[in-house]
Amino acid sequence: MSPEILKAAFADNLNFAVGRPAEIATPEDWYQAIAFSVRDRIMHRWVRQFEKRNAPDVRQVAYLSAEFLPGPHLGNSLLNLGITDNARKALAGQDLDLYIGLEEEPGLGNGGLGRLAACYLDSLATLCYPATGYGIRYEFGIFDQSIKDGWQVEVTDKWLLPGNIWEIKRPNFAQVVKIGGHTETYTDEHGAFRVRWIPDRVVVGVPYDTPIVGYLSDSCVLLRLWSAEAAQSFDFADFNRGDYYGAVEEKVFSENISKVLYPNDEQLEGKRLRLEQQYFFVACSIKDMIRLCLRRGSTLERFHEMFCVQLNDTHPAIAVAELMRQLVDKYAMPWERAWDITRRTFSYTNHTLMPEALEKWPLPLFGSVLPRHLEIIYEINRRFLDEVRTRFPGDEGKIARLSIIDESGEKYVRMANLAMVGSHTVNGVAALHSELVKTQLFPDFHDLDPKRFQNVTNGVTPRRFLGLSNPGLTRLIDGRIGDSWLSNLDRLRELEAFAGDVGFQQDWMRVKLENKTRLARIIRDRTGVVVDPSSLFDIQVKRIHEYKRQHLNVLHIITLYQRIKHDPRLQITPRTFLFGGKAAPGYFMAKLIIKLINSVAETVNQDPAVRDLIKVVFLPDYNVKHAQNIYPAADLSEQISTAGKEASGTGNMKLSLNGALTIGTLDGANVEIREEVGAENFFLFGLTCEQAARLRAGGYNPGDYCHGDPELRGVIELIDSGLFSHGDRDLFRPITAHLLERDDYLLMADYRPYVNCQQEVDHAYRDRHHWTRMSILNVARMGKFSSDRAVREYADNIWKLKPFAPEA
Ligand code: CBF
């Protein structure tokens, strides 16, 4: 698409869609005009695909996810359409990057899980698979984080305030969803015994569609997000009686369902509204699939041939019971046939081993929201446990563990068990995690049917996380190996040949320094802290969680601080420690860790004795947009979770893809990253998963580690002395007391190996050529971690899905 055509499109949209003459147009107006022009080109592709998608033999994947975290659309869509350069030319001197930077991102997810879903949509589109992502159009996404006096303050997200150009409302495909009430039996016209659900209330789900364009592929997939509206938003009867508030109450009540994203990452929020949200989007999505199936002239007997449905964690697991309800209650299908179709339709991805994230709903709550589903779940469970009994007669322990209903005390519905029973395949998200899913999480299900278990190691899209966010490195790589690697990441291997080339290394260092200089400017503008771009950028960006161990990183910083204070002539590699991440608003320890980071930053950054050898920064409001500026600038990637706790991680992949070296434990996908990049290019430390288990089993006493290590003891004492808290000796006591008394995440045991490993990092960074060689090799060997590879594995091994043939 030539610059002239784009120029005309921008001018047209500025006039006709935005309604502003160029002479008075603001940057926001220009952003809109460009975005409309780009959307037109995406819609054009979407419309052209209509026939293909609706052909009777096309099977598609429905990716059900309560979270999607796509990041801003404009820059990525320009890249995927291959028109960024021409758009720049069309703007003749205006700053395209400024306009791109104005876009609010849809923060419709908490972290890794939602971002993974967005990477998979990018790859599904790029690889031309027929696919729809179904989710919730939260009016308020993840909160914006600001820092006041070192503490996290949550500010309501308002992503929809400036309007959202990328979505199209489709009221004609709205769905009605029942909630609450009771069930009753009746006999139908054929004399058959049937059940119907009489709800307390109904809400309407209205879909908003965002087409996601693939990279240079002519293909699009759909992101369909449901928004809740009242069935009848204005009750005239109430209004006429003079009850104005009553008249709008129903509207407010219904709309609450899609109002706000629960801001908990890997923590169960057992609230009624959360269950309603889950059911709401699942019910709308299943009905939408049934509609599409019938519209294409198929019977529901073939539902599973037209749709495979991926459950992104247990949040959408109620879909199993909902499809059964539709097939049996509404379409009068015999139970056995409906169950066969259901089992062939669903597959389930587990994303966590954290017990607090495994969803279970108190039975009374569940029954009051979804009375019919509870009956269906009981019936699924009865039939399932009958089978188990014939295989394992008399093993009541096994039966209790496999049951969808937890009856060990107060009764619960276990959503993971429902997902397991209702799916043909379950997968973990990294090799180690998939093993632990078999051996720790679902050993009884594994005994029952080992063939059902698979691994699909996560992947990330190289388009957004290298092509878009790191144009300098992209150009450098293009210059050596051509540009097709963005759609075939294995081609990065060809860079290995240049890893020792001094000229190439110098260019590589130059690009890294430019990226660090840019980030240093952002840090200064957003926090006031001045950092030196030539220092080692040591980066830990992710949700704040005790198992991710941001506080282990802090213990290392305080160790260095202590060493510098004890020895004023000490020489260490100058470092900038950068943290970013949000804490769940109700997670006290996580919020205290943020306060600790900021308090240590305040003390260390201002102490002249430190001679600027270390700087500590907490960059507020970590999100996709900010991440894109951070990854390219990283020298060191902190992946230091307690082994066996991080399912996979994906930030680890994005940082390595941008040339950062990893310091990490053998946890999640770190294991595979290390295998790929080579042990010699990875800083490994800490307990393995088995060692951690043995240590706990043998009676772990964290205090012993502290007492046996004077340096560690000094660090803990320094925190307790009030030095970082203006003399308040109690402020951080919950952290230090937990470390000394319980230390669930084994920081004390891993402290010394971590600090020693950091010393190796310090030495390695002094040899810049060797470091750069390692950095090049990290990038060269990241091919495996493309989301294209992951999506192909899902398509081939789980969904049995074929891509569309490329356009002639
Ligand atoms: O699989 C994607 C990511 O999901 C999580 O973020 C999650 O929410 N369960 C995990 O914590 C990550 O390890 C994982 O990479």
Residues whose N, C-alpha, C, O or C-beta is under 5 A from the ligand:
A	BS01	CBF	G111 G112 L113 L116 E266 H351 T352 V429 E646 A647 S648 G649 T650
